[in-house]
């Protein structure tokens, strides 16, 4: 009976240690210094500037917040040139 009790105690201790690491929240959702999720006004200066901004975004970043576009943001239409590919 004493061996069985020690075994249950060891199993309970191992389970507590294993589950103890599951609930820590070390991933602070704090933006890096200088990082912003707001589209800069300079990206709206022209179609080329907007495409350059889009190409500079990281395609593999799935953890950051979506970009915020201000209400006054507008890219002027470029009706004189052919469309530029994004890829």
C-alpha distance (Angstrom), angle and dihedral (degrees) to the residues before:
residue distance angle dihedral
X1 . . .
X2 3.80 . .
X3 3.84 91.9 .
X4 3.80 91.2 49.2
X5 3.79 90.8 51.0
X6 3.82 91.6 50.7
X7 3.80 89.9 48.6
X8 3.83 92.1 52.7
X9 3.78 90.2 46.4
X10 3.83 90.7 51.2
X11 3.82 91.6 48.2
X12 3.81 91.8 48.6
X13 3.80 91.3 48.3
X14 3.81 92.1 48.7
X15 3.81 91.1 48.9
X16 3.79 91.7 48.8
X17 3.80 91.5 50.3
X18 3.81 92.5 46.1
X19 3.80 93.5 49.3
X20 3.80 93.3 41.3
X21 3.80 91.6 73.9
X22 3.79 93.4 51.8
X23 3.76 97.3 70.1
X24 3.80 103.3 48.9
X25 3.82 115.1 112.1
X26 3.77 105.4 -152.9
X27 3.80 93.4 147.5
X28 3.77 102.4 94.3
X29 3.78 110.8 -168.3
X30 3.77 93.5 -136.6
X31 3.77 119.4 141.1
X32 3.76 117.7 -120.4
X33 3.81 115.4 -104.0
X34 3.78 109.0 -80.7
X35 3.80 92.8 12.3
X36 3.76 116.8 123.5
X37 3.75 134.3 176.8
X38 3.81 92.3 -148.7
X39 3.79 119.2 102.8
X40 3.81 106.5 -119.5
X41 3.80 119.3 -120.2
X42 3.81 89.3 -123.7
X43 3.82 88.6 68.8
X44 3.80 88.6 65.4
X45 3.81 95.4 55.1
X46 3.80 92.9 94.3
X47 3.76 142.4 -17.1
X48 3.81 89.8 -98.9
X49 3.82 91.8 53.1
X50 3.80 90.8 49.9
X51 3.81 92.3 49.9
X52 3.82 89.8 47.6
X53 3.82 88.8 53.1
X54 3.81 91.4 49.7
X55 3.80 92.3 48.9
X56 3.82 90.8 50.2
X57 3.81 91.9 58.4
X58 3.80 116.0 101.4
X59 3.81 109.4 -110.5
X60 3.82 92.6 -159.0
X61 3.79 97.6 52.6
X62 3.79 104.9 109.6
X63 3.79 97.2 153.3
X64 3.80 103.5 64.6
X65 3.77 126.0 88.2
X66 3.82 119.6 -96.8
X67 3.78 116.9 -88.9
X68 3.80 116.1 -95.5
X69 3.79 118.1 -135.6
X70 3.79 117.5 -160.7
X71 3.79 120.1 -126.7
X72 3.80 91.9 -114.5
X73 3.83 93.7 52.8
X74 3.80 113.2 115.9
X75 3.78 132.5 156.1
X76 3.79 111.9 -142.0
X77 3.81 111.8 -120.6
X78 3.78 117.3 -105.1
X79 3.79 104.9 -148.6
X80 3.79 96.5 158.8
X81 3.82 101.2 64.9
X82 3.78 135.7 55.5
X83 3.83 117.4 -98.2
X84 3.80 114.6 -86.0
X85 3.80 118.8 -130.8
X86 3.80 116.5 -119.9
X87 3.80 94.3 -148.8
